[in-house]
């Protein structure tokens, strides 16, 4: 649970100055502002450092140290904020399927949130990297749903829900999930895999992302891509280490200590196994 001072610090971090109440207006603003102000990034895992997902550690990192994080960190913090606003929230677990077959067997390594607002069941997710939702969506199957950015759609097969996004006229699968609540110990196990297992891309690939007011900004290793809604994406390769560190600071707001920076660079440059 966040203290009043911690909630105030978070709201200042994302630039929210609206009412603290469980309304759709407040929820939409929080969901839009959070992924613009707090970047998605995996530098702790990339540098071989522990990634703690207990609320005090997450708050200290994402708010106190003005860093970013990945799904377990973002949505743990957002969960606490939503509860401080008076929402009823349940953590869920997803299986990431971007670029994979729909029946691929993958672990449940993504955290998202289910909540109730003004009589409706909704899904919130501020921690899905380059395709993070910029607004909540209704827990309803079939119809496309508008967000401040791309349209999203939920499909349902039995107990499984499938989240898709429309990009350039094509519906692309992001992840599937069920409505079974996820316990804290299950999150700890999943986070340990994501942060430490050699097969986890977060241990050998630099990933950073931010939502822009009218687009998205992503970094994959040294490839910087800016997506503008309705326009052609712009890509560039950041070749120089100093330039890469400057891009992280200026475009993503990510400042790293020298030890972490050198450890991360070593992981990026290291050869990968089969």
Secondary structure, DSSP 8 states (H G I E B T S, - for coil): ---HHHHHHHHHHHT--S--SS-HHHHHHHHHHHHHHS-EE-HHHHTT-----SHHHHHIIIIIS---B-HHHHHHHHHHHHHHHT-EEEEEEEEE-TTS-TT------EEEEEEEETTEEEEE-S--GGG--SS-EES-SSS-B--SSS-EEEEEETTEEEEEEEETTEEEEEEEE-S----HHHHHHHHHHHHH-TTSGGGTS-EEEEEETTEEEEEETTEEEEEETTS--EEEE--SHHHHHHHHHHHH-----HHHHHHHHHHHHS----
